[in-house]
Amino acid sequence: MSKAFVAGVGMVPFAKPGASLPYNEMGAAAGRLALADAGIGFDALQQAYVGYVYGDSTSGQKAVYALGMTGIPVFNVNNNCSTGSTALFLARQAIESGAADCVLVLGFEQMKPGALGTVFDDRPSPFEDFDRAAEALVGMPDLPLALRYFGGAGLSHMQKYGTPLEAFASVRAKASRHAARNPLALLRRELTVDDVMHAPVLWPGVLTRLMACPPTCGAAAAVLVSERFARTRGLRADVCIAAQAMTTDRPDTFDSQDMMKLVGYGMSQTAAQLVYEQAGIGPEDLDVVELHDCFAQNELISYEALGLCAEGEAAAFIARGDNTYGGKTVTNPSGGLLSKGHPLGATGLAQCFELTQQLRGQAEQRQVPGARVALQHNLGLGGACVVTLYQQV
């Protein structure tokens, strides 16, 4: 089996809903950037995997056809917020199995303002079981779905470990400092802990508006190739996917009666363990991490799920500055979803873009010194989690 190498990446600046190009134009632009970065034309591609959540079937073809129409397979992927990384997972499998030597992975989203909602309300929702569990555990039925789930997970951590609200505010402030160095991020104004604490309250004592990521439009892409293809074409092969795992919910998501488990703590923990075992390393070997911080609460609990610190020690991890430059593991140097934005289908590929730039030493003001090993964590409720380990070759 061949390792999958990241030969090219591309990303367009993320924008607020209504301020972006249409999804197909954003997607095509990101695809062109990835192809140019790889140094190949569209005719070299053998397959394309395209991720989006809000869009009609074959929206992937609409974006890809602007790049070329060579008749290659185009796979449309939808797996909630983990969509982009699910497309990456499938593309990596195609390369490693020998089914293809050169594939495009593309993710985009054209979102509407406001909280996420149900599109198809004439049939059973995939969140019915999650809603019942959340109602029993935390109530708050008037809150939008994502706020109730992730705010509830943060509340669970506060009750279990005595975590102060200021810890979540510190995560958001850190995200803003990182995003200030990222020209592709949506929100680049630096925030203080006080700014976050005094933002409009969404859930008293649990969540302020600045602890939630904004709905965003955007696109990102990657070109994956086999070692043989890179060698024969003279392409760069300095970043490889060393290990990857995808998990879905198990019975304890509901049976544990724990909001952290309901939002994917168990999926994240299992996927991370599988990746560490595949690669023969541990979390202490990581230099940089892009994790799924759709809410500051989820970044904090993900530190523990991914093994960056022990369970119950996330607040201390944050207080020591171990999640930023000069600390133990730089997390979300891009600014993360909280500041960079979260166009659902593009998020996983935007994480891939950032970590590839870091391992190439091309992240400019965001560069993590000496970065050689990078971890990506992308989570979707409903549910799926993809954890990917990249290494500099």
C-alpha positions in Angstrom: 0.0 0.0 0.0 1.2 3.5 -0.8 1.1 6.4 1.6 -1.0 9.3 0.6 0.9 12.5 0.1 -0.5 16.0 0.1 0.9 17.5 -3.1 -1.2 20.7 -3.2 -3.6 22.7 -1.1 -5.8 25.7 -1.7 -8.2 27.8 0.2 -10.2 31.0 -0.4 -10.8 33.6 2.4 -13.9 32.8 4.4 -16.8 35.2 4.4 -20.0 36.0 6.1 -23.2 34.7 4.6 -24.3 36.9 1.7 -20.8 38.3 1.3 -19.3 35.4 -0.6 -19.3 34.1 -4.2 -21.7 31.2 -5.0 -20.6 27.8 -3.8 -19.6 26.6 -7.2 -17.3 29.6 -7.8 -15.7 29.3 -4.4 -15.2 25.6 -4.9 -13.7 26.0 -8.3 -11.4 28.8 -7.0 -10.1 26.6 -4.2 -9.6 23.7 -6.6 -7.6 25.9 -9.0 -5.3 27.0 -6.1 -4.7 23.4 -5.0 -3.9 22.2 -8.6 -1.6 25.2 -9.0 0.1 24.4 -5.7 0.6 20.8 -6.8 1.9 21.9 -10.2 -0.5 19.7 -12.2 -3.5 20.3 -14.5 -7.0 18.9 -14.1 -6.3 16.2 -16.7 -3.9 14.5 -14.1 -6.8 13.9 -11.7 -8.4 10.4 -11.6 -11.1 11.0 -9.1 -12.7 13.9 -7.1 -14.3 13.8 -3.7 -16.5 16.8 -2.9 -18.0 17.7 0.5 -20.9 20.0 1.3 -23.8 19.9 3.7 -26.3 22.5 2.4 -26.9 21.9 -1.3 -28.6 19.8 -3.9 -27.2 16.5 -5.1 -24.4 16.8 -7.7 -23.4 20.2 -6.4 -19.9 18.7 -6.5 -20.1 18.3 -10.3 -21.2 21.9 -10.6 -18.0 23.1 -8.9 -15.7 20.5 -10.5 -16.9 21.1 -14.1 -15.6 24.6 -13.9 -12.1 23.1 -13.5 -12.5 20.4 -16.3 -14.7 17.8 -17.7 -12.7 14.7 -18.3 -15.3 12.3 -17.2 -13.7 11.3 -13.9 -15.8 10.0 -11.0 -17.1 12.8 -8.7 -18.2 11.6 -5.3 -20.6 13.9 -3.4 -20.1 13.6 0.4 -22.3 14.9 3.3 -21.4 14.0 6.9 -22.4 17.1 8.8 -19.5 19.2 10.2 -17.0 16.3 9.5 -17.9 16.4 5.8 -14.6 17.8 4.5 -12.5 15.3 6.5 -14.8 12.4 5.5 -14.1 13.3 1.8 -10.4 13.3 2.7 -10.7 9.9 4.4 -12.3 8.4 1.3 -9.6 10.0 -1.0 -6.8 8.7 1.3 -8.3 5.2 1.0 -8.3 5.4 -2.7 -4.7 6.4 -2.9 -3.5 3.8 -0.3 -5.5 1.0 -1.9 -4.1 1.7 -5.3 -7.5 2.5 -6.8 -6.1 5.9 -7.8 -2.8 7.8 -7.9 -4.0 11.4 -8.0 -7.3 12.7 -6.6 -8.8 16.1 -5.7 -10.6 16.6 -2.4 -12.8 19.7 -2.3 -15.1 21.1 0.3 -17.3 24.2 0.2 -20.4 25.7 1.9 -22.7 28.5 1.1 -24.5 29.2 4.4 -27.4 31.3 5.5 -27.2 33.7 8.6 -28.3 32.4 12.0 -28.2 29.1 13.9 -28.2 25.8 12.0 -31.6 24.3 11.5 -33.4 21.4 9.9 -34.0 21.5 6.1 -36.2 18.5 5.6 -38.9 18.8 8.2 -41.3 16.3 6.6 -39.4 13.2 7.8 -37.7 11.8 10.9 -34.7 13.9 12.0 -31.3 12.2 12.6 -31.2 14.2 15.8 -34.3 12.9 17.4 -32.4 10.6 19.8 -29.9 13.4 20.5 -32.7 15.8 21.2 -34.4 13.4 23.6 -31.1 12.9 25.5 -30.3 16.6 25.7 -33.8 17.4 26.9 -33.5 14.9 29.7 -30.0 16.1 30.7 -30.1 19.9 30.4 -33.5 21.0 29.1 -33.2 24.4 27.5 -35.6 23.5 24.6 -35.7 27.0 23.3 -32.0 27.2 22.5 -30.9 26.3 18.9 -29.7 22.7 18.6 -25.9 23.3 18.5 -26.0 25.8 21.4 -27.9 23.3 23.6 -25.6 20.4 22.8 -22.2 22.1 23.1 -23.3 24.4 25.9 -24.6 21.4 27.7 -21.2 19.6 27.2 -19.4 22.6 28.7 -21.8 22.6 31.6 -21.1 18.9 32.1 -17.4 19.6 32.3 -17.9 22.5 34.7 -20.0 20.4 37.0 -17.7 17.4 36.8 -14.4 19.2 37.3 -15.2 22.6 38.6 -14.1 24.3 35.3 -14.6 28.0 35.5 -16.4 29.9 32.7 -13.3 32.0 32.2 -11.4 28.9 30.9 -13.8 28.8 27.9 -13.3 32.6 27.5 -9.5 32.1 27.5 -9.9 29.6 24.6 -11.8 32.2 22.6 -9.3 34.9 23.3 -6.5 32.6 22.3 -8.3 31.9 19.0 -8.5 35.6 18.2 -4.8 36.1 18.8 -4.0 33.3 16.4 -6.5 34.5 13.8 -4.9 38.0 13.8 -2.0 36.4 12.0 -4.1 34.6 9.4 -5.2 36.7 6.3 -7.7 34.0 5.4 -9.6 34.1 8.7 -13.0 35.8 8.9 -12.7 37.4 12.4 -9.3 38.9 13.0 -9.9 41.4 15.9 -8.1 40.4 19.0 -10.3 39.8 22.0 -9.6 39.7 25.7 -11.0 37.3 28.2 -13.2 40.2 29.5 -14.5 40.8 26.0 -15.7 37.2 25.8 -17.1 37.2 29.3 -19.1 40.4 28.7 -20.5 39.4 25.3 -24.2 38.9 25.0 -25.3 35.9 27.1 -26.8 32.9 25.3 -27.0 30.7 28.3 -26.5 32.3 31.7 -23.4 31.0 33.4 -22.6 28.6 30.5 -22.2 30.3 27.2 -21.7 33.8 25.7 -22.1 34.7 22.0 -18.3 35.0 21.4 -17.9 31.4 22.6 -19.7 30.1 19.4 -18.3 30.1 15.9 -20.2 32.1 13.2 -22.0 30.6 10.2 -19.5 31.1 7.3 -19.1 30.6 3.6 -15.9 29.3 2.0 -14.0 26.6 0.2 -10.8 24.6 0.5 -9.1 21.8 -1.4 -6.3 19.4 -1.4 -4.6 17.1 -4.0 -3.6 13.7 -2.8 -1.1 11.6 -4.7 0.7 8.3 -4.3 4.4 8.1 -3.8 4.9 6.6 -7.3 2.9 9.4 -8.9 4.8 12.1 -7.1 8.1 10.5 -8.0 7.3 10.1 -11.7 5.8 13.6 -12.0 8.4 15.3 -9.9 5.8 16.6 -7.4 6.5 17.5 -3.9 6.0 14.7 -1.4 7.1 16.3 1.9 3.8 15.9 3.8 2.1 12.6 4.1 -0.9 11.3 5.9 0.8 9.0 8.4 -2.4 7.7 10.0 -6.1 8.3 9.9 -9.3 7.0 11.7 -13.0 7.7 11.4 -15.4 6.7 14.1 -19.2 7.0 14.6 -21.3 6.8 17.7 -21.5 3.8 20.1 -24.3 3.1 22.6 -22.5 5.1 25.3 -23.2 8.2 23.4 -26.7 7.9 24.9 -26.3 5.4 27.7 -23.7 7.3 29.6 -26.1 10.2 30.2 -23.3 12.6 29.7 -23.6 15.7 27.4 -19.9 15.4 26.6 -20.4 11.9 25.2 -23.5 13.2 23.4 -21.4 15.7 21.4 -18.7 13.2 20.4 -16.2 12.9 23.2 -16.2 9.2 22.9 -15.8 9.2 19.1 -12.9 11.7 19.4 -11.2 9.7 22.0 -11.4 6.4 20.1 -10.4 8.0 16.8 -7.3 9.6 18.4 -6.3 6.4 20.1 -6.5 4.5 16.8 -4.4 7.1 15.1 -1.7 7.1 17.8 -1.6 3.3 17.6 -1.3 3.3 13.8 1.5 5.9 13.8 3.3 4.5 16.8 3.4 7.8 18.6 1.6 9.6 21.4 0.0 13.0 21.9 3.3 14.2 23.5 4.9 13.9 20.1 2.5 16.4 18.4 3.8 19.8 17.4 0.6 21.4 16.2 -3.1 20.6 16.2 -6.1 21.8 14.4 -9.2 20.7 16.3 -12.9 21.1 16.0 -13.7 24.3 18.1 -17.2 25.0 16.9 -17.7 26.2 20.4 -15.0 27.1 23.0 -16.5 24.4 25.1 -15.7 21.8 22.5 -12.1 22.9 22.2 -11.6 22.5 25.9 -13.2 19.0 26.2 -11.3 18.0 23.0 -8.0 18.7 24.7 -8.8 15.8 27.0 -10.4 13.5 24.4 -7.3 13.8 22.2 -5.0 13.2 25.1 -3.3 16.6 25.0 -3.9 16.6 28.7 -5.4 14.3 31.3 -9.2 14.2 31.9 -10.2 17.1 34.2 -7.0 19.0 33.6 -8.0 21.1 30.6 -8.4 24.3 32.7 -4.9 24.0 34.0 -3.6 23.2 30.5 -5.1 26.5 29.3 -3.9 28.5 32.3 -0.3 27.3 31.7 -0.5 28.5 28.1 0.1 24.9 26.9 -2.4 25.4 24.0 -0.5 28.3 22.3 2.9 29.4 21.1 5.6 28.7 23.6 3.5 26.0 25.3 3.2 22.3 25.0 1.0 21.9 21.8 0.0 24.8 19.6 -3.7 24.4 18.9 -5.6 26.0 16.1 -2.9 28.4 14.9 -5.3 29.3 12.1 -7.7 30.8 14.6 -9.9 27.7 14.4 -13.5 27.7 13.7 -14.1 30.3 16.3 -12.2 33.0 14.4 -11.5 31.6 11.0 -15.1 30.5 10.5 -16.9 27.3 9.9 -18.3 26.6 6.4 -19.2 23.1 7.2 -18.1 21.2 4.1 -14.9 23.2 3.8 -13.8 23.0 7.4 -11.9 19.7 7.2 -10.0 20.8 4.1 -9.2 24.2 5.7 -7.6 22.3 8.6 -5.7 20.2 6.1 -4.5 23.5 4.4 -3.3 25.0 7.6 -1.4 21.9 8.8 0.2 21.3 5.4 1.4 24.9 5.4 2.8 24.4 9.0 4.7 21.2 8.1 6.1 22.8 4.9 7.3 25.8 7.0 5.1 28.2 5.0 2.7 29.4 7.6 4.5 32.8 7.8 3.5 34.7 11.0 1.6 31.7 12.2 4.5 29.3 11.8 5.0 26.8 14.7 8.8 26.5 15.0 10.1 23.1 14.0 6.7 21.6 13.2 7.1 18.0 12.0 4.0 16.2 13.3 0.5 17.6 13.1 -3.0 16.3 14.2 -6.3 17.2 12.7 -9.7 16.6 14.5 -13.0 17.2 12.7 -16.3 16.3 14.3 -19.8 16.1 13.1 -22.9 15.6 15.2 -25.2 12.7 14.3 -22.4 11.6 14.2 -18.9 11.1 12.8 -15.3 12.0 13.8 -12.2 12.0 11.6 -8.7 12.3 13.2 -5.8 12.6 10.8 -2.1 12.6 11.5 0.3 14.3 9.1 4.1 14.0 9.1 6.8 15.9 7.5 8.8 13.5 5.3 
